[in-house]
Amino acid sequence: MRAANGWTVFEMLAAMTCSLLILAALGGFARAQTRFLDRESRRLELRETCRRVLDMIAREVRGAGYCPVPGTFDGSADGLAVAARDHIELRSDLHGASASDPPDGILDADSDERIGFVLNSSRGSVSQTVGRQTLPLTLDFMVPAGGFEFRYFDACETEVVPADGASLTAEERARVRSVGARLDVTQRDVGGVSAEVFSTLRNRETLRCETTG
């Protein structure tokens, strides 16, 4: 039996079937491309999260101990106030008791003169402390166990290692010239991204390696 245009019904059915198969293949390809682009977009967001957090840490490490005028704040000694594997606290004299005051050599512990970065292992996230405030830097459950770590090095580039679960002592902190920070972030169906940064404390750049012969 032939249709009005001269095709048989079988030929028309075969043509329609081929068209449907092509459309289905194109639809599957489009869905796969959409999933790929979504996954790459989320991976890019993970990389941006790593870069943003580590850039913040590097900037604060470089400025730790800033103390332009004499006073009760010893920037050289107290710039690196806490140094542990999973958290750090950095101090500097940026201003006085309020933001309108000039640097006065006195640390205001409630202001942005006291900056910290810490891993919340129970929530799988990294936060920044500014004075007594805590600000999240990553989403919850984005940072795996052991995914946020600090390392400390003296002028000889020898690592100064904190005891397990403890911070460096005051004597050990005084030896630190540079700090390394590593951050791993993960997301389901995307995978993980890892990055590391090393920064030298500006007020300790003059420290020199002393070896005994």
C-alpha positions in Angstrom: 0.0 0.0 0.0 1.4 3.4 -1.0 0.7 6.8 0.5 -0.3 9.8 -1.6 3.3 10.9 -2.0 4.4 7.5 -3.4 6.0 6.1 -0.2 4.8 2.8 1.2 3.5 2.7 4.7 6.6 0.6 5.6 9.0 3.2 4.2 7.2 5.9 6.2 7.3 3.9 9.4 11.0 3.2 8.8 11.7 6.9 8.2 9.8 7.9 11.4 11.7 5.3 13.4 15.0 6.6 12.2 14.0 10.2 13.0 13.0 9.2 16.5 16.2 7.4 17.1 18.2 10.4 15.9 16.2 12.7 18.1 16.7 10.4 21.1 20.5 10.2 20.5 20.6 14.0 20.2 18.7 14.3 23.5 21.0 11.9 25.2 24.0 13.8 24.0 22.6 17.1 25.1 21.8 15.7 28.6 25.4 14.3 28.9 26.8 17.7 27.8 24.7 19.4 30.4 25.8 17.1 33.2 29.5 17.5 32.1 29.2 21.3 32.1 27.5 21.3 35.5 30.2 19.1 36.9 33.0 21.3 35.5 31.3 24.4 36.8 31.1 22.9 40.3 34.8 21.8 40.0 35.7 25.4 39.1 33.8 26.6 42.2 35.9 24.2 44.3 39.1 25.5 42.8 38.0 29.1 43.4 37.2 28.2 47.1 40.7 26.7 47.5 42.3 29.8 45.9 40.2 32.3 47.9 40.8 30.7 51.3 44.6 30.2 50.7 45.0 33.7 49.4 43.4 35.1 52.6 45.7 33.0 54.7 48.8 34.0 52.7 47.9 37.7 53.0 47.4 37.5 56.8 50.6 35.4 57.3 52.7 38.0 55.4 51.2 40.8 57.6 51.5 39.0 60.9 53.3 41.1 63.5 52.9 44.4 61.8 53.8 46.9 64.5 54.6 50.4 63.2 55.1 52.2 66.5 56.6 51.1 69.8 54.1 50.0 72.4 53.0 47.1 74.5 52.4 44.8 71.5 55.6 43.0 70.5 54.9 42.3 66.9 57.9 40.2 66.3 57.2 37.8 69.2 53.3 37.8 69.1 52.6 38.1 65.4 52.3 34.3 65.3 50.2 33.8 68.5 49.0 30.3 67.9 50.5 27.7 65.6 48.9 24.2 65.4 48.4 21.7 62.7 44.7 22.6 62.1 44.5 26.2 63.3 46.6 29.4 63.4 46.2 32.8 65.0 47.9 35.9 63.7 48.2 39.3 65.3 49.2 42.8 64.2 48.7 46.4 65.3 46.5 47.9 62.5 44.8 50.6 64.6 43.9 51.5 68.1 40.9 50.7 70.2 38.6 51.7 67.3 39.0 51.7 63.6 39.3 55.5 63.5 42.5 55.4 65.6 46.0 55.2 64.1 48.3 52.3 65.0 49.2 52.7 68.7 51.4 49.7 69.5 48.6 48.1 71.5 46.7 45.0 70.3 42.9 45.2 70.3 42.0 41.5 70.6 38.3 42.1 69.7 39.1 43.7 66.3 40.6 42.6 63.0 44.0 42.9 64.7 43.5 39.2 65.7 42.9 36.9 62.8 42.6 33.1 62.9 41.9 30.2 60.6 40.6 26.9 62.0 39.2 23.6 60.9 35.9 22.4 62.4 36.4 18.7 62.0 32.9 17.8 63.1 31.3 20.0 60.4 34.0 19.5 57.8 34.5 23.2 57.2 37.1 25.9 57.6 36.3 29.2 59.4 38.0 32.5 59.9 38.0 34.2 63.3 38.1 38.0 63.4 38.4 39.1 67.0 35.7 37.2 68.7 33.7 36.6 65.6 33.7 33.4 63.5 33.0 33.5 59.8 32.6 30.4 57.6 34.9 30.2 54.6 33.7 26.9 53.2 30.4 25.0 53.1 29.8 22.3 55.7 31.2 18.8 54.9 33.3 20.2 52.1 36.7 19.6 53.9 37.6 16.0 54.6 39.4 14.8 57.8 43.0 16.0 57.6 42.1 18.3 54.6 43.3 21.5 56.3 46.8 21.6 57.6 49.5 24.2 58.5 53.2 23.6 58.4 55.9 25.8 60.0 59.5 26.3 58.8 62.5 28.1 60.3 65.1 30.1 58.5 67.0 26.9 57.5 63.7 25.6 55.9 63.6 22.9 58.6 60.0 22.1 59.6 59.0 23.0 63.1 56.5 20.3 64.0 53.8 20.8 66.7 53.3 17.9 69.1 50.1 15.8 68.3 47.1 17.8 69.3 49.2 20.7 70.6 50.5 24.1 69.4 54.1 25.2 69.0 55.6 26.6 72.2 56.5 30.3 72.4 60.2 29.4 71.8 59.3 27.3 68.7 57.0 30.0 67.4 59.8 32.5 67.6 61.9 30.4 65.2 59.2 30.3 62.5 60.0 32.3 59.4 57.4 30.9 57.0 54.1 29.1 57.0 52.6 26.6 54.6 48.9 25.9 54.4 47.2 23.1 52.5 43.5 22.8 51.8 41.5 19.9 50.3 37.9 20.4 49.3 35.5 17.8 47.9 32.0 17.6 46.6 29.9 14.6 45.7 29.8 13.7 42.0 32.5 16.3 41.4 35.6 14.9 43.2 38.2 16.8 45.1 40.6 19.7 44.6 43.8 20.3 46.6 46.1 23.4 46.8 48.9 24.6 48.9 50.5 28.0 49.6 53.7 29.1 51.4 54.2 32.6 52.9 57.0 34.3 54.8 56.2 36.5 57.8 57.2 40.0 56.7 58.7 41.0 60.1 60.8 37.8 60.1 62.3 38.0 56.6 65.6 39.1 58.2 65.9 35.8 60.2 68.9 33.9 58.9 69.8 30.2 59.0 72.3 29.5 61.7 74.1 26.1 61.5 76.7 24.7 63.8 79.8 23.2 62.3 
